[in-house]
Amino acid sequence: MGYMVRLGLWGAGTSFADFREFLVAMDKGGVGALELVAMDMKARGMYVCRTLSYKGAEFEVVEVPLEDEMMDMYGKAAEFWAELRVELLSASTFLNNEKPNSSQLWRLYWANHQRFFRHMCMSAKVPAVVRLSQQALADDKCVVIGLQSTGEARTEEAVTKYGLELDDFISGPRELLLKFVEENYPLPDKPEPLPEDSVKELQRKRHSATPDVSFSGRVRKVAKWNSESEEESEWQSETDTEPETESDDEFQICNVCNSEEERKKLLQCSCCSQLFHPACVVPPVVEVIYGDWACHSCKEKTEEYLRARQVYYEELLKRYEAALERKLKILEIIRSLDLPNNPLDDIIDQLGGPDKVAEITGRRGMLVRASGGKGVTYQARNTKDVTMEMVNMHEKQQFMDGKKLVAIISEAGSAGVSLQADRRAVNQKRRVHLTLELPWSADRAIQQFGRTHRSNQASAPEYRLLFTNLGGERRFASIVAKRLESLGALTQGDRRAGPTLSAYNYDSAYGKRALVMLYRGLMEQEPLPIVPPECSSDKPDTIHDFILKGKAALVSVGIIRDSVLGNGKESGKISGRIVDSDMHDVGRFLNRLLGLPPEIQNRLFELFVGILDLLIQNARVEGQLDSGIVDIKANTIELQGIPKTVHVDSMSGASTVLFTFTLDRGTTWESAATLLEEKQKDESGSSNNGFYESRREWMGKRHFILALENSASGMYKICRPAIGESIREMPVTELKEKYRKLSSLEKARNGWEHEYEVSSKQCMHGPNCKLGSFCTTGRRLQEVNVLGGLILPVWGTIEKALSKQARPGHRRIRVVRIQTTSDNQRIVGLLIPNAAVESVLQDLAWVQDIDEE
């Protein structure tokens, strides 16, 4: 929003001097502040949101457990990728002197690693997609299956390689892996073979590289100079003549006998340029030399050099062929791996083929099973009557006309396509939208959802978001969840108005802290905050074994780097380091998890989520958890008096209003007894369920609670007379340590009813509380002040007023939603602590006076 200066949200006359100040305030306010920005802009008429409501649409996250065959296939693939990484590391190290830059290789490795396992996850969901599709068709509905990529490029390459007819469908993961190894396996440069006439060629090069003029050349020059007449020389200019050279006849002596005799018969070596008499050479030269000639010493050196060069060439060739053989062996292993088929072709085939399924993708061709059921053929998607440009529109019309009741859409092919249950279409059956593959970004997810959810529809779609039970796949849900929440906050003024996957949002501040604690625990720098899955605190060996396995897993996917095995007493101990950039990178952790065998992958992920849940639970208890707009709940909520307008915006006329509500949070004895009675009907219920009394007195009295076991978590929900059900659940050990169970219902009733009555007038600190009537801790009846309407123009004023408060919990801006129980009137705004109301009103009056002036 940085460029939107004309909105007037920051700058002169506002609560924020510039955009940076506005950004810092919104960042501190969290998701709730973003929602207020959207509502504020709507209130002032600056923002129109035309996103359709998702009312009537159903959302369900379907977890698809991996079948045994797929588990085995996935585990072997994960092992292969780990071995391939070691192979590439050794090959890269071997070539390090020749090709030092290997960063590109590893970028490609991890990109293909992630893409490969994402395809594996998609393939694992094919049986579930087919089953859900067939169930929907049986229920007289139609099906839309959404995915992002089709694997068309790999299919076409494979068809080109194998031919138009195949025995079975092409495996997308296998083709991806083959292509990566084929194109990126580090090979040394193939050596060039030596030329056949190496000796002569080498001597010629050495001769041409000699700076001295050859003897024969000098003889020719001398002869030419002697033949010239004086008259001819007079007519030559300086530029016509060759540079004068001093005659070197006096240096023309035999290198063996040092004699000047028979100069014209001297032989000159084309390598070292020394002169020899034919008779002085061993053996003597008797034949006539027509070409270049080399002396015995030079010839020996040349042949020795060539022999060494031949050995070096053979060594390079041997090295190259060994690397090539290793690469071919790896490719052969990949071809022998049992890997799943291309999901798109597999789904179409299992749902009845192209005659039953409308494909709206960017593919030009597809693999179709032969009529006899044996083998598949590659054929174009279009026919003679339909051009390739119009094939998607033709398929879409077939679906809308009800001739095909299943449609598969990809991002490339579905842009602008409407597949909703349009009242004008023949096919008005309810759409069941299955997301086989979630896109990376939230806006693209909304785009995919929007294919089946549009205006003028007979019914809203059912969305089924499919995930495997692999921890690593939560990465894809995590990204979309995080951005869907932000997108919902910006487009709806309420992040819950659109579909959310908040349970999968791991890439948060708490997620980063949980990851650091996980890494430090596995590296044995700090103890793990919780007991790892399938381990017992009574058996330390199980925890130690898990840590060893976790370390080995992190080494195999490159998170623990520079890993070495200890020697001697510490033999088998893994050491290494996790770089700082990886310590907080939740995305990388979840990406790399994908490449681990399912068992250790899920155990590591469960440990991460367990630590994350612990951090969130602690933050919630401490009141530090930012969950956006918080719902204030109570048994009865009533609006007290008439709302008070405390500020009017001079530009838009929109007002800021203070609402005061009366809340009754308590639980009567009758309600508590009914809760216990219903819980006791369950025969499997815990014997610890019941009413409890605190073991020690607080302010001269004991407190009473109702504890009921939560069968899902094994913890106990706590219900109190004054404030109803507590946010925090309590483990049984803490429960028995702080409270004792009451056998007498009469005693429990008397204590409960007394506490219920007293808490209506005072807080749990008693009548002498330092904060007096402003303290709401443990008070059943209380007033809540909410500032609603236009908030941004007075944001700075409220922030300053709250910063003066004595209690730390009152200084933070909190966005809340409250709904009256009698007339269901709903207000969203800032929660103003009772102690701060007067200060806020005074400051707002001062702002109002300035505006009027």
N, C-alpha and C positions, 0 to 999 in steps of 0.2 A: 504493500500500500504506500510505499515511500514516495511515489510520484504523485499521489492524489492530494496535492496541497490545497486544491480548491474546496475540498470537503469541509475544511475548517475544524478538523479534529485536533489539530495542533497549530502552534504559531501564536502571534500576538492576540490577546484577548481570550485565550483558552487556558486550560489547566496545564498544558504542556508547551514549553518554550519552542521545541523543535521535534522532529520526527524521532530522533534518538531517545529523547525523554519519554515520548509516547510509547516507543517500543519497549523500553526498560520497564515501564509501569505495567504494560500488558503481559510482559514475560513473567513478572512477579505475580500477576493476578491469575496466571494459568489459563486452563481451558475455559473456566467460568468467565474470565474477562473477555475472551474472544466472543463468547456468546452475547455478552453485554454490548460489545461493539456492534454486532449485527443488529441487535434489538434497538440500540440507540439510533443507528442509521435509518432503520425502518420507521421509528417514531418521528424522525425529522423529515421523512419523505425523500431521503437521499438514496435509498436502496430498495430495489424491487426484486424479490426472489420468485422466479417462476418455476422452481423445481416442483414436480408433482409430489403430492403426499403419497406416502407408502401405506396409507390406510387400506386395509383389506389384504395386503400382501403378507404372505407368511414366510418366515425365515427359519431355517433349520440347519444346524451344522451336523453333518453326518460323518461320523468317524468310521473309516474303512480299515479294519484290521488286515494285515498282510496274510495271505494264505501261505501254507507251509512251503509250497513250491516256490512262491515268490520270495519268501524269507531266505531260502537257500540260495536262490539266484542273486538276491541283493547282497547277501553276505559274501559270496564269491566275487562279485563285482567290486565290493569295497576292498577286499584283500588284493585284488588285481591292481586297483588304482594305487594302493599303498606300495606294492612292489614296483609298479611303473614309476612312481616318484623316486624310489631308491635307484632304479635303473637310469633314469634321466639325470639324477644327481651325479652318479658315477661317470656317466658319459659326458656330462658338462664339465666335470672336474678334469677329466682326461684331456678335453679340448680347451681347457682354460687359457693356455698360452696362445693358442691360435685364435680362439673366438671368445674373448673375455666377457662380452656383453650377453649375459643369459637372462636378464630381467624380462625380456619379451617372451622368452620360452615359458617362464613361470606365470606370467600374466595369462597367457593362452592356456596353460595347464589348469589353473584354478577356474578360469571361465568355462572351459570344457568340462571340468570336474563337476561344477555346479549344474551346468546344462544337462549333463549325462544323468545325474541322479534325479533331477527334476523330471526328466522323461521316464525314469524308472518309477517314480511316484505316480505319474500319470498312468503308466501301464498297470500298476498295481490296483488302480481304481476302476479299470475297465470292467471287471465282472460286476462290481457294484453299480456302475452306470447302466449296464445292460439290464441288471435285475430291477433297478428303480424305474427304468424306462418301460420295461414290460409290465410292471405293476401299474404305472400311470396309464398305459394304453388299456389295460384291463379295466381300470376305473373310469373309462370313457373320457380320458384327458389326452392332451397331446404334449410332446416333449421338445424342449429346446436345450441342446447341449453346448455349453460355451467353453472355448479354449482359446489360447493365444497364438501358438505356433503350430504349424501342420507338419513340419519336417519335409516339405516339398523338395527343397534343394537336395537333401540327402537321398530322397527317393529317386529323383531323376538321375543323380550321379550313379546310384546303384543300378538302375535300369540300363543306363548306358554301358556300365561295366559288365553286367551279367546277361543282358539281352532282354527282349520284350517278354519272354515267357520264363516264369520262375516256378520253383516247386512250392514255395510258400511266401507269405508276406515278408517284406523286408523289415529287419529290425533297425529302428531308428537309432537307439543307443549304440548298437554295434557299428553302424556306418559312421556315426559321430566319432567314435573311438578310433576306428580305422583311419579316418581322414586326419585326425589330430596326429597320430603316430606317423603316418605316411609323410605328412608335410613338416613335422617339427622335431623328429628324432635327430639328435645331434650327430652328424656324420662328419668325419674329416674330409678334406677336399680330395677328390680322386686324382692320383698323380698322373701326369701326362707321360705316355710311353716314350722311350728314347728313340731318336731317329736311327735308321740303319747305318748310314755312313757317318757315324759319330766321330771317328778319328779324324777323317778329312775335314769334317765340318768344324770340329774344335780347332784343328790346326789353322784352318782358314780364318776363323774368328780371331785367333791369337795373332796371326800374321797381320790381319787388317787393323788390329788394335795396337800394333807396334808403331811407335811414333817415328822411328828412323825410316828413311827411304831405303828400299831394298837395293841390293847390289846390282841386279839386272836393270833396275830403273836408273841407278846412277850411271851404269855403263851406257844406257841409251842416251842419257843427257849429255855425257861427255862426247859421245859420237856425234850427236847433233851439233854441239858447240864447235867441234873440230871441223865439221863439214860446212859451217856457215862461212861465207866470204866476208871480207871487210866491208864490201859495198852494201851487202844486205843488212849488215848490222847498222850501218849508218842511217838507213831508211827506217829503222825501227824506233818507235817512241818508247818512253819509259814504261808506258802501260802495256806495250806489246811484248816486252821481254819478260822472261821469268826472273825472279830474284837471283842475283848473282850468288853463287855458292862456291865456297872454296873447295878445290879439288881434294878428294880424300883418297887419291891413289896411294899416297904414302902410308895409309893405314890398312891397305888391303893385304893382310898377311894371314897365313894359315894359323888357325888356333891350336894346331897340334905341333907342327914343326917350326912355327914362327918364321917361316921363309916367305920372301916376297916373290919367289919364282913362279912362273906360269899363272900370273894373276887372272888371265882370261878364263882359266880352267877352274878357278875357285868356285866351290858350291856354297851357297848361303842358306842357313837353316831358316825356314819360314817361321819358326817359333822364337828362337833366341837371337836370330840375325847374325850369328857368328859364321866365319868363313873356314872352309876346309878344302884341302886337296883331295880329289877322289881317291888317291892312293893312300892317304893318311887315315882315312875312315876305316873302322873295323866293323864288319868286313869291308874291303875296298869296293868302291863303286865303279863298275865297268860299263854299265849301260848308260845311254843318253837320258838325262832327266828333262822331261818336258813340262811337268807341272811343279807344284810346290814340293819342297823336299825338307825333311826333318832329320836332324842328327839323332844318333842312337840315344843320347841322354834325354833329349826332349821326347823322343818316341816312348821311352820307358815311363817317363813321368806322365805322359798323356794316357797311356794304357792303364797305369796304376790309378790315375784319377777316374778314368772311365769305369774301371772295375769297382772302385769305391762308390761311384755314382750309381752303378747298377745295383749294388748291394743296398744302398739307401733307397733306391726306387722300389726294390723288391720288398723292403721293410715297410715303406709307406703303403704299398699295394696290399701287403698282408694285413696291415692295420686297418685299412679301409674295408677290405673284404670281411675281416672279422666283425667290424662294426655293422656292416651291411647284413651279414649273416645273423647277427644278434637282432637287428631290426626286423628282418624277415621272420625270425623265430617268434618275436613278440606279436607280429601281425598274424601269424599262424595261431598263436594262443588266443588272440582276440576272436578269430573266426571260429574257434572251437568252443568259446564261452556260450553258455546257455543264456540268451538274453531275449527279452520280450519283443513282440512285433510292434510296428508303428501303431500307436493307439487309435489314430483316426481311421485307418483302414480296417483295423480289428473291430471297432465299434460298428462301423457301417456293415461289415460282413455279418456280424452276429445279430444285427437288427433287421436283416432281410436284404441287404445289398442296396445299390443305388436306386432300385425301383421303389424302395420303401422309405429311403432316407434322403432328405433334401440337404445337399452340401452347399453351404454359402461361405466359401473360403477363397483364398487367393491362388489355389492350385490350378495348374493347367491340365494335369492328368491324374489318374488314380489307378490303384491296383484292384482288380476285380477277380473274384474266384470264378473259375471256368464252370460251365453248366454241369459238367460231369462231377464236379466237386473236387477234382484233382488238379492241382496247379493253379496259378494265378497269372493274369495277363495285365499288361500296362496299356491303358487306353485313354484317349482324350476325354475330358469332361463334357465337352460340347458335342452336338450332333450336327448333321447336315442342315437341319432347320434352324438351329440356334447358333449364333456366333459366340466366340469366346468372351467378347465384351458383355454379352447379354445373358450369359449362362447363369450368373448369380440371381439376376432378376427373374429369370425363368424358374429357377429352383424355389425362390421365395414365393412366387405365385402358386406353384404346385402345393406348397405347404399351406398358404392362406386359403386355397380352394379345397383343402381337405383331401387331396389326392395322395399326399404324403403326410403322415402324422408325426414324423420325427424330423427335426432340423438340427444340423450341426453348424455352428457359426464360429469363425475365427475373427481376430481383430482386423486382419487385412481385408476380409471379404464382407464384413457386416456393417461397415460405415454407412450410416444413413438408411439402413434397412429396418423396417417396422414389422415385428412379428407378434404384436399383441393380439388379444382376442377381440379384434375390431368388430363393432356391431354391423359394419358394412360388408364384412368378409363372410364367406360361406363357412369357414372353419372358425366357430366361436367357442370351441372347447377350451376349458381352463388350461393355461400353460403351466407346465412343470419345468422350471428352468434349473438345469443341473450344471454347476460350475466344476468342470473337470480340472480346470487350471485357472487359478486366480491371476489377474494381471499384477504387474509390479506396483502400479500407482493407483491411488484411490479414485482419481477422476476417470481412469480407464475402467475401473471396476464399476463405477456408476454408469459409464457408457454401455458396458456389457449388460448390466441389469436393465438399462433403459430400452434395450431391444424388445423386451417382452412387457414393458410397463409403460403405457402411453395413455393419452386421453381417448375418450370415446370407446373404452373397452367394456366388454360384457362382464368380465371378472378380472380381479387382480391376480397376478401369477403367484405360484408357490416356488420359492427359491430353496434349493438344496445345495449347500456349500460342502463339497466333499473334501475330506482330509484323511490321509492315512494316519495310523497310530505311531508314525515315526516322529521323534522329537524334532529332527532337523527340518521337517516340512512346515513346522510352525513358523519358520522364517518368513515364508510367503504370506501367511495369514497375518503375521506380526506387522509387516510393512503396510499392508492394506488396512489393517485394523487401526493403526496409528493415524493414517491419513484420512480414513473414512470419518474418524471422530472429529478431526480438524475441519474436514470438508462439511460435515453435518453442522458443526458449530458456526461456520461462516455462511452456509446457504440457508439454514433453517432457523438460526437463532436458538437452536437446541440440538445438541449433538445426538440426542436420542430420537429425533424425528425421523432420521433415515436409518438404514440397516447398519448395525455396528458389530464388530468382532472384538469388543474390548477385552474379552477373556484371553485373547491371543496377543495383546499388546505388551511385548516384552522389551522393546527397544525404548525404554524410558529411563529416567534418572534412577529409579529403584532397580531397574534391570541392569544398569551399568554397575551399581554398587553390589548387586547380587553376584555378578560375573567376577568382579574383583575378589570377593570373598571365596568364590568357588576356586578360582585359580590359585589363590594364596593357600587355601586348604589342601589342594592337590599337590602343590609344590612344598607342602609341609612347612610353610613359613608361619602359618597361624592354624589353630584347630578349626575344623569345619563347624559351622554354627548349628547344624542339624546332623542327625545320623543318616548316612547315605542309604538309598533304597536297597532292600534285601540284605542289610547289615544289622547287627545288633550291638548296642553299647555294652552288653555283657560279654561279648566276644570280640575283643580288639583285633584279633587276627582277621576277621571278616572285613573290618574297616581298612586295615593295612593292605589286604589283598585288593580291595576296590581301588585304593589310591594308586597302587602299582599298575593296575589295568587302565585306570583313567589317564595316568601319565603316558603309558605306552600308546594309548589311543590318540592323545594330543600330539605326541611325537609323529605318529603316522600321518597326521593331517597338517603338519607344519606349524602348529601353534607353539609348541615347545621347540625352540631352535637350538642349534649347536649341541645337540644331545650326544652324550658319551656314556659308555658303560663303565662303572667303577672297577678297580682291580683289587686283588687280595681280599681283605675282609669284607669290602663293600662290593664284591663282584655281583653283577646283576642289578645294581642300583642305578636308576636312570637319573641323570643330572642334566641340566640345561637351563634355558632362560626363556621367559616370555617377554617380548619387547613391549615397551610402554604403550605404543600405539595399538597393540592387540588387547591390552588389559581391560579397556573399557569398550571394546568394539563388539557389541552384542550381535550385530549383523554378521560379522565374520565368524563368530563362534557358532551361530546357527547354520551358516553356510557350510562350514567345515564338518559339523556334526553329520550332515547328509552323507558324507563319505565314509562313515564308520559302520561296522556290522550292527544290525538292529538291536542286539541285546545291550551292548555297551553304550550305543547311541541313546537308547531310551533311559538307561540308568543315569547317564550324565545329565540328560535333559530333566529328568525328574528331580535330581539333586538341585539343579539350577532353579527350577520352578519352586521347589520347597523353600530355598533360601529367599527367593523373591517374595513368596507369600508371607514368610516370617517378617521381612522388612516392612511390607505393606501393613501387616497386622499391627506391628509396633507403632508405625506412623499414625495409624488410625486411632490407636489408644491414646497417643500423645497429642492428638488433634492437629497433626502436621500434614495429614494426607490431603493433597489437592485432587479432589475428584470432580472438579468442574462445579456445576450447579448442584448443591446439596439439598436434598428434600428434608424439610423439617416435618417430623411425624409426631403425632400425639393422639390420644384417644378422642379428644375434642379440641377443635381449633375454631375460635370465634373472633370476628373482627370487632374491635372495641372502639366505639365512637365513630366519628366521621374522619376520613383520611384528611391530612393537613397538607396543603400545597406550600412547599417551602422555597421553591425557586421556579421562575419562568424564564425560558430561553428567549432572549430578545430577537433572535433571528427567525426561529421557526415557530415560536409561541408554545412549544411543547413544555410541559411542566414536570417538576420533580416532586414526588408526593411521599409523605411519611405515613406508613400504615402501622398501627399498633394492634397486635393480636394477643388474645388470652389463650394459653395452652394448659390442658390438663394431661400430664404424662403418666399419671399413676395407674396401677393395676389393683382393682378391688379384690377382696378376699374371695368373693364368689368366682371371679374370672380365673384367679390363680388355682383355686380348688378344681375347677372344671378342666383346666389345662393338665393338671396332675392326673385326674381321673381318666382322661382320654389316653394319656401316655401309659397308664397302668393296664389298659386293656390289651396292649401289645405284650404278649407273653415273653417275647425275646428281649423286652426292655431291661435296663440295668437296675439292680437292687439299690443303686446309689441315688436314684430319682427320688425327690421329696423336698420337704421344707427343712431349712437349716438355720442355725443361730450362730452369730459370730462368737469366736472363742474369747475375744477380749472386748472390753467396753471401749466405746468411743464417745467422748463428751458425756460420760456418766450413763450411757445406755448401750444396749446391744442391738445389732441390726439383724433383720430376718430376710432370707432370700428363698426363692424356689429354684432348684437345680434340675434340669432335664437334659438327658444325654442326647447329643446330636449323632444319630447313627452313622451319618456320612463321614464325620471327622473324628469321632470318638471323644470329642471335647464336650463340655457341658454348657448349655445355654443358661444364663443367669437372669432371673426376673426379680425385680425389686418393687416394693409397694409404692415408692415415691416416683421412680423414673421408668417403670416398665422393663422391657427387655434391654439388657446391656448390649453394646456393640461387641465387646470383647467376650469370647468364650473362655472357659477356664478348664485346665486339665484336672483330672481327678486327684492328683497328688496335692495341688495347690488348694483344691476345694476342701480336702480333709484336713489340711494343715491350718487353714484359716477359719473353718466352720465345723460345727458338729451337728449331726443329723438329729432332728427332733422326732421322738416317737409319739409324743402327745400332740394331737391335732388341735386340742383346745389351747394349749400354750402357744402354738404357732399362730392360731387365729387371733388371740388377744394381742400378741406382739405385732402381727401384721397390721391389724386394724388401727392400733395406736400409732404406729409409724406412718400409716396412710393419712391419718387425721392431722398429726403434728406437721407433716411435710407440706401441708397446704398453706401454712403461714410463715414458715421459716426454712432457712437452708440447713444442711446437715451440720454446720458449725455451731448451731444454737443461736439464742437471742443476742449473744455478745459478739457476734461476728464483726470483724474490723470493717468489712465492706457494707455492712448493714443490709438494707433492702436491695442493694445492687447485686448481691451474691445470689446466684441461681443454682449453685452446686447442691444437688440432692433435693431441690425444692420441686414439689409436685405441680403446684399452680404457679405460672410465671407469665410475665409479659415479654413479648418479642417485638422489636421494632425493625421494620424493613423499609428501606428507602427505595422506592420504585419509580418508574417513569424514566425520564431523561437523566442519565447518570454521568456520561463523559464530561460535560461542561463543568461539573462540580467535583470531579474525581480527585483533583489535587487538594481541594478544601477538605474533603472527607478523610483523605489519607493523612493530612497534617493533623486533623483533630484526633484520629485514632492513634497516631504515634505518641500522643501525650498520656495514653492510658497506663495505669499501674501494672495491670496483669498482661504478661506476654501474649496470651491467647486473644486478648482484645485488640491488639495492635495490628493484626493481619486483616486485610480486606477479604471478606468471604461473601461469595455469591450464593444466594439461597433461593429455593422455590417453596412456597407455602400455599396450602389450599384449605379453605374453610370447610368444616364438616357439614354445616347446615345447608349452604347454598352453592358449594363447590366453586367459589370464586378463587381464582389462582393468581398469585402475584409473584413475580420474579424480580429480585433486586439485591441490594447490599444489606447484610445483617449489621445493624448498629447496636452494640452492647448498651444495656440500660445506663451504665455509668457514663457513657460517651454521648448520650442523646443531647443533653444540654449544650455541651461543647460544640457538637456538630451543628445544631440549630443556630447558635450564636454566629458561628463562622459563615453559615449559609446566608444569614440575614445581612452580614457585612458584604458578602458577594452580591446580594440582591440590591443593596444600596448603591454599590458601584455601578451596576448595570443600569439602574434607573437614572443616575447622574449622566 
